[in-house]
């Protein structure tokens, strides 16, 4: 299976997938066959390793596949505006917090490295989308804020993205959307807890 960007969908093959689960084996009864692309991956892995429980692939693979397809579509208006996804994330962090943020704070807000944030801020500053202000007490510290142009750009892109997301989710009922959001929040909290737990 290939991801939306044409590269091999490693997550779906190695840690994800989904689909046909007949009877017996693994951790309990197998689920019915699904018809999405991830189902084919699971069928193939079951042929190679019928002794393994491929249940986790049904969840992780579909999350990975959905994320790839969603990002591909949502990045279209960003490309039209001449932005990359990480650049928009920086602009979005400044807009949604309504604050001046230091590069370090932006790195934490966007789950990026300090070096990557510095490079993106340089490009956004050159385009007039953000501006930097030196700290009056510590010259080594800079505070970053949106310019009027940057704010207008974010506010112009966000409604189009939300409209697309609304359309994507229109096939699910409101209760189903709420259930899905709750389940994903539970999974994300668990993953973030593992990420922040020091390894011994």
HELIX and SHEET records of a PDB file:
HELIX    1   1 UNK A   10  UNK A   10  1                                   1    
HELIX    2   2 UNK A   11  UNK A   15  3                                   5    
HELIX    3   3 UNK A   37  UNK A   48  1                                  12    
HELIX    4   4 UNK A   55  UNK A   80  1                                  26    
HELIX    5   5 UNK A   85  UNK A   97  1                                  13    
HELIX    6   6 UNK A  103  UNK A  110  1                                   8    
HELIX    7   7 UNK A  114  UNK A  126  1                                  13    
HELIX    8   8 UNK A  148  UNK A  169  1                                  22    
HELIX    9   9 UNK A  174  UNK A  196  1                                  23    
SHEET    1   A 2 UNK A 130  UNK A 134  0                                        
SHEET    2   A 2 UNK A 142  UNK A 146 -1                                        
END                                                                             
